[in-house]
Each structure stands twice: as C-alpha cells, then as structure tokens.
C-alpha cells in the first residue's frame, strides 16, 4: 500500500498547480480507518472530523492544513473492550490542476493520536502521514474532496489507512490587486517659436538695445543704434555747388531728424574726385558743403548745430581711375556728434 501511494504522489508532481482566490478553507470530513491489525484493534471503523486550510501564496506548497479526526463509534479490542481514538494533524498540501474544476492534491505531515483506553501497545503518540486526494469544484464556494492517508506510528512503526470524503468551503477572499493606472503620457509641449529680435529701423541694432530709434536708411550707427555717419546722397553737376531739387527729400529727412534730437549736431563733409587741381577741388568741396548747410538752415535747423567742411580729393573711398569710383568719391556726408 505504501509503495502504491508514494508512486502516485510522484506522478502527480508533473501536473500544474492550481491557484486559490481565498485565504482559508474549512472542510468537514467523514470516512473510515483500516488498521493493519497488528495491535489487536478492530480493523475497520468510521471517523469524522474537521480541518482548516491556510492557503499559501508565493510558496512551494499551496496550503497548510490543521485538523482532527475522531472515531464515531467505539473501536473494539480483541478482548471485547473498546476505546475511542482521536487524531490531530498538520500537513503541507500541494495542489495540481487537472481541469478547470478538478485537481489532484498530495499531502505530507505529522500528528498525534490519542486513545481513550490504552491497551495492547495502543498508546498515545506521534505519527507521520502522507496521502493523495482529488478535489472537484461543485460551485464557486463549494468543492468535494476524496483522499486516502497512510499513517505510520513513530514508536512502533504500526500503520493505519484513513479514507475520507469532505466538503471544502473557502472563505476570506483575497483582495484583488488595484488596477494598474496607466497615466496618459504628458502632452508634448512644443515651445512656441522664439521670434527673432526686432529691429524696426533696420540699422542692425535690435529694438531692445536701440537708444536711437527711427534711424535714417543707409546711415552708419554705433553699438547702441545712434547714427554716426549719414551719406546725404547728393550728386552735384560738374563744377557746380547747386543742390538739385531731386535731392531735397533726403536732405529734408535729415533736417527733421536734427530738429527732433536737440542734443545732436552735425559736421557736413563734402568731397570731390581727382579731376582738376587739388586747390580747385578743395574750394569746390567747401562750396558744396556750404550749400548743404544753407539747405538745412532753410529747413529750420539751428545753425549752431551744423558746420561745413570741405576735404577736396584728399579722402577718396574708391578708385578715381574709373567712372564709378569717381562717382563714389563725389559725396557729401554728415558726421553726427552727441
């Protein structure tokens, strides 16, 4: 009998373990006992009892059971006396799923047996036991269990075979894990394009640093956007110091700027190309500078804020060997002072 049970348990370990959704399980049990008959006690008698299972999680075993069985009738000795037998036990249980509702279970553990009347070597003592059973789920909270357990008394090696039927009732449902809340990914904030720094008067100095807004077009400015040099774009006829009407808008714009900025003053510098003598060109540049100053005075610019200087051909900005170069050299600039 022992060899058969051990072989069966070994085969059962190849089946997948079943899971439980409850912490505990209580099982009323009914059944019988078969004694090997070597201690002068009745070979067959009935038992009843109860066990409580504590389901394990994250363990090699699925349950620890604590229970007891008590003979339901007096067990006869061979001399016409009798006794009651009580057995208490604790076992480790391993459960193996067969189908959705059916599983095998194997158990191993130890216990103690107590005789109401100790005779013929039948004395209170400890035993070891192992067994195998099958469990079938009848409903969500009710299962039927059938098992056989082989008990071996530790002092004498005497043994008994117990066979039981029970109805397992689970309780203490395991709390379901809180649902995993997957946070929606944070919206990708695309930074607004940074506007390029503004330069309203196009003088190369951004408004945030520009201390002199509304600079005249094509004027040279310093680091804070204030004009230092303005080409008045006046093109005189040959050997002439007369300003043609076509150049009046540029001069009028410059005059307006001087009136709006009382702290500014200007030096009007006139230049010539290299055609003619140096002396002649010097005089010609002075007359052209003077003509420009007079035009500004006529536009109500304070005479104290402007003066005329002629440089003749001494400060060319381009080659006098070409028509284009000579045209660039014939210029009138306003150098500004603050």
C-alpha positions in Angstrom: 0.0 0.0 0.0 2.8 2.4 0.9 4.6 1.8 -2.4 1.4 2.5 -4.4 0.7 5.8 -2.6 4.3 7.0 -3.0 4.4 6.2 -6.7 1.1 8.0 -7.2 2.3 11.1 -5.4 5.5 11.2 -7.5 3.5 11.1 -10.7 1.2 13.9 -9.5 4.1 16.3 -9.2 4.2 16.5 -13.0 0.8 18.3 -13.1 0.5 22.1 -12.9 -0.5 23.5 -9.5 -3.9 25.1 -9.1 -4.5 28.5 -7.7 -6.9 29.7 -5.0 -8.7 33.0 -4.7 -9.3 32.6 -1.0 -7.1 32.7 2.1 -8.8 29.9 4.0 -10.7 26.7 3.5 -12.8 24.7 6.1 -13.6 21.1 5.4 -15.9 18.8 7.4 -14.7 15.2 6.8 -16.3 11.8 7.1 -14.7 8.4 6.4 -13.2 5.3 7.8 -10.0 3.8 9.0 -8.4 0.5 8.1 -6.0 -0.9 10.7 -3.2 -3.3 9.7 -4.4 -5.4 12.6 -1.1 -5.9 14.4 -2.1 -4.2 17.6 -5.3 -6.2 18.5 -7.7 -3.4 17.4 -10.7 -3.6 15.2 -9.6 -3.4 11.5 -12.4 -1.1 10.2 -14.2 1.8 11.9 -15.6 5.1 11.0 -14.2 8.6 11.6 -15.5 12.2 11.4 -13.6 15.5 11.8 -12.8 18.9 10.5 -9.7 20.6 9.1 -8.9 24.2 8.3 -6.6 25.0 5.4 -4.5 28.1 5.2 -3.8 28.8 1.6 -0.2 29.9 0.8 1.0 32.2 -1.9 4.5 32.6 -3.3 5.4 29.2 -1.8 6.4 25.7 -3.0 3.3 24.4 -1.3 -0.3 25.6 -1.7 -1.8 25.0 1.7 -1.1 24.2 5.4 -4.0 22.2 6.9 -4.7 21.7 10.6 -7.4 19.2 11.6 -8.6 16.4 13.7 -10.4 13.1 13.2 -12.4 11.2 15.8 -13.8 7.7 15.7 -17.5 8.0 15.5 -18.0 4.7 17.4 -16.1 2.7 20.0 -13.3 0.8 18.4 -13.2 -2.8 19.6 -10.2 -4.5 21.0 -10.0 -8.3 20.5 -10.8 -8.9 24.2 -14.2 -7.4 23.9 -13.1 -4.0 25.3 -13.2 -0.8 23.3 -11.7 2.6 23.0 -12.2 5.9 21.2 -9.4 7.3 19.0 -8.7 10.9 18.3 -6.1 12.1 15.8 -4.9 15.7 15.3 -2.6 16.5 12.5 -0.9 19.2 10.4 0.0 18.7 6.8 1.6 20.6 3.9 -0.6 20.3 0.8 0.4 20.6 -2.9 -2.4 21.1 -5.4 -2.2 20.1 -9.1 -4.7 21.3 -11.6 -6.1 18.7 -14.0 -9.1 20.6 -15.5 -10.8 23.9 -14.8 -12.8 22.3 -11.9 -10.7 19.2 -11.0 -7.3 18.9 -9.3 -5.2 16.3 -7.5 -3.6 17.1 -4.2 -0.7 15.5 -2.3 -0.1 16.0 1.4 2.6 15.1 3.9 2.9 15.9 7.6 2.6 14.6 11.1 0.2 14.4 14.0 -0.7 12.8 17.3 -3.2 10.0 18.2 -4.9 9.8 21.5 -6.6 6.6 22.8 -9.4 6.8 25.4 -8.3 3.4 26.7 -4.6 2.5 26.1 -4.2 -1.3 25.7 -2.1 -3.9 23.8 0.5 -1.3 22.8 -2.1 1.2 21.6 -0.7 4.2 23.4 -0.9 7.9 22.8 1.9 9.0 20.5 3.0 10.7 17.3 2.7 9.6 13.8 3.8 10.7 10.4 1.5 10.6 7.4 1.3 11.2 3.7 -1.6 10.9 1.2 -3.2 11.7 -2.1 -6.6 13.1 -2.9 -8.8 14.5 -5.6 -10.8 17.7 -5.4 -13.8 18.7 -7.6 -15.3 22.1 -7.6 -19.1 21.9 -7.4 -19.7 25.7 -7.2 -17.7 28.9 -6.6 -17.6 28.3 -2.9 -18.1 24.5 -2.5 -15.8 21.6 -3.5 -15.9 17.9 -2.8 -12.7 16.2 -1.7 -11.8 12.5 -1.6 -8.5 11.4 -0.1 -6.5 8.5 1.4 -3.9 9.0 4.1 -1.3 6.5 5.3 -0.4 7.0 9.0 2.8 5.5 10.5 3.1 5.5 14.3 6.6 6.7 15.1 7.3 4.5 18.2 6.3 1.1 16.8 6.0 1.6 13.1 2.4 0.4 13.2 0.2 2.0 10.5 -3.4 2.8 9.6 -5.0 3.8 6.3 -7.6 6.6 6.5 -10.0 7.3 3.7 -12.2 10.4 3.8 -14.7 12.5 2.0 -15.1 16.1 2.7 -16.8 19.3 1.5 -14.5 22.2 1.3 -15.8 25.7 1.8 -13.4 28.6 1.0 -13.6 31.9 2.8 -11.6 35.1 3.2 -11.4 36.1 -0.4 -8.1 37.6 -1.4 -8.4 41.2 -2.2 -7.9 41.8 -5.9 -4.9 44.0 -6.8 -5.8 47.5 -7.5 -6.0 48.1 -11.2 -2.8 49.5 -12.7 -3.5 53.0 -13.7 -1.5 53.8 -16.8 -1.1 57.5 -16.8 -1.6 59.1 -20.2 1.6 60.4 -21.5 2.1 64.1 -20.8 1.3 66.1 -23.9 4.3 67.1 -25.7 4.6 70.8 -25.4 6.1 72.3 -28.4 7.7 75.6 -27.5 6.4 78.4 -29.5 9.0 79.6 -31.9 11.0 82.4 -30.5 10.5 85.4 -32.6 13.7 86.9 -33.9 14.7 90.1 -32.0 13.0 93.1 -33.7 15.0 95.8 -35.5 12.3 98.3 -36.5 14.6 100.8 -38.2 16.8 98.2 -39.9 20.0 99.7 -38.5 21.5 96.4 -37.3 20.8 97.1 -33.6 17.7 95.3 -32.1 15.0 97.5 -30.6 15.8 96.3 -27.0 19.3 97.9 -27.3 18.5 100.7 -29.7 18.8 104.1 -28.0 18.1 106.0 -31.2 15.0 104.6 -32.9 13.9 105.7 -36.4 17.5 105.8 -37.8 17.7 107.1 -41.3 18.2 104.4 -44.0 21.8 103.6 -45.0 23.2 105.5 -42.0 26.1 104.1 -40.0 25.3 103.6 -36.4 27.2 102.9 -33.2 26.7 99.9 -30.8 23.5 101.5 -29.3 21.9 102.3 -32.7 22.7 106.0 -32.8 23.8 107.5 -36.2 27.5 108.4 -36.6 27.6 108.9 -40.4 24.9 109.7 -43.0 25.5 109.8 -46.7 23.2 112.5 -48.0 23.3 111.1 -51.5 23.7 114.5 -53.2 25.2 114.3 -56.7 26.3 117.7 -57.9 26.8 118.6 -61.6 30.4 119.1 -62.8 31.9 122.3 -61.4 28.7 123.1 -59.6 27.7 123.5 -55.9 24.0 123.8 -56.6 21.7 121.2 -55.0 19.1 119.9 -57.5 15.5 119.6 -56.4 15.7 115.8 -56.8 17.8 115.5 -53.6 15.5 117.6 -51.4 13.7 114.6 -49.8 16.9 113.1 -48.3 18.0 116.5 -47.0 14.5 117.2 -45.6 14.6 113.8 -43.7 18.0 114.6 -42.2 16.8 118.1 -41.2 13.8 116.6 -39.5 16.0 114.2 -37.6 18.2 117.0 -36.3 15.2 119.0 -35.2 13.8 116.0 -33.3 17.1 115.4 -31.5 18.2 118.6 -29.9 21.4 117.0 -28.5 22.7 116.1 -31.9 25.0 118.3 -34.0 26.5 117.6 -37.4 29.5 118.3 -39.5 28.8 118.4 -43.2 31.8 117.0 -45.1 32.0 117.4 -48.9 34.4 115.5 -51.1 35.4 115.5 -54.8 37.1 113.1 -57.2 40.6 113.7 -58.6 39.7 115.5 -61.8 41.1 119.0 -61.6 43.8 120.5 -59.4 44.0 120.0 -55.7 43.4 123.6 -55.0 40.4 123.8 -57.2 38.8 120.6 -55.8 39.4 121.9 -52.2 37.4 125.1 -53.0 34.7 123.2 -54.8 34.2 120.8 -51.8 34.0 123.7 -49.4 31.3 125.4 -51.6 29.3 122.2 -51.8 29.5 121.7 -48.0 28.3 125.3 -47.6 25.4 124.8 -50.0 24.2 121.8 -48.0 24.4 123.7 -44.7 22.3 126.5 -46.3 19.7 124.0 -47.4 19.5 122.6 -43.8 19.1 126.1 -42.4 16.3 126.8 -44.9 14.6 123.7 -43.3 14.8 125.4 -39.9 17.8 123.5 -38.5 19.6 125.5 -35.8 22.7 127.0 -37.5 24.6 126.4 -34.2 24.2 122.6 -34.7 25.7 122.4 -38.2 29.0 123.4 -39.8 30.6 122.8 -43.2 34.0 121.3 -44.0 35.5 120.5 -47.4 38.1 117.9 -48.0 38.6 118.2 -51.7 40.0 115.0 -53.2 42.0 114.0 -50.1 39.7 111.3 -48.8 38.7 109.0 -51.6 36.6 105.9 -50.8 37.0 104.3 -54.3 39.4 104.4 -57.2 39.5 107.6 -59.3 40.6 105.5 -62.3 37.0 104.5 -63.1 33.8 106.5 -63.7 32.1 104.5 -61.0 34.9 105.1 -58.5 34.9 108.8 -59.2 31.1 109.0 -58.7 31.5 107.4 -55.2 34.2 109.9 -54.3 32.0 112.9 -55.2 30.0 112.7 -52.0 28.5 114.7 -49.1 28.4 113.1 -45.6 27.0 114.3 -42.3 29.1 113.2 -39.3 27.0 113.3 -36.2 28.1 114.3 -32.7 26.2 113.9 -29.5 
